[in-house]
Amino acid sequence: MNFVNPWLSIMSFVYFIFAGFISFVISKKLVDLYLEKVETKFLKSFEPIIGIVAFCGSFGLSLIILYYILT
């Protein structure tokens, strides 16, 4: 039976926390930038969608990077 290196597991957990924080900061910056550029109330109503897409995209990209680091 193969066992995973415990340091690898701990560092992956730290990576998840770090990636989540960085993704939050990126999504917040993109939403602020979006709200500065948009004038109409209708387009400002898309703010939650922009935030969700930015967070999921950056966190997903960080998970892809972690996958390629570990394999």
N, C-alpha and C positions, 0 to 999 in steps of 0.2 A: 504494500500500500504506500502511495506517495503522500507525503505531508508537505504542506506549504510552509515556507520559511516564515516564522512569526514576525520578523522585522518587516517583511514584505507586506504582510497583512496590516500591521500597525501603520506603516507609511502610506498604504493605499487609503486607510481610513482618514489620515491627516490630509491626504490629497483631496478626498471628497469634501472635507470641511473647507479647505482652502479654495477649491474650485467653486463651491457654492457661494462663498463670500465674494470672490472675484466676479462671478456671474451676476450676483446681485448688484454690485457696483457698476458693472457694464450696463445692465438693463436700466438702472436708475439714471445713468448719464445719457443713455440713448433716449429715454422718455423725456428728460429735461430738454435735450436738444430738439426733440420732435415738437414739444409744446412751445418752444421759442420760435420755431420756423412756421408753425401752422397758425392761421388767423381765424378760421371759421369755427363755430361751436360744433358743427357736425363732425369735422375732422378731429377736433379735440376729444370727441367722445370715443375715438379709437385708441385712446391712451392705454387702457388695460390690455388690449390685444397686442399693442406694440411692446409693452413690458413683458408679457408672457412669451411672445416670440423671441425677444432678445434674450431673456433668461434661459429659455429652453435651448435656444441655438447655441449660446455660449457654454452652457453646462454640457450639452451633448457633444460639442466639439472637444471639451476638456476630457470627457469620457473616452472619446475616440483616441485622443492623444495618450491617455493612460493605457488603453488597450494595446496600442502599438509600442509603448514603452515596455509593457510586461511580456509581450510575445516576441 
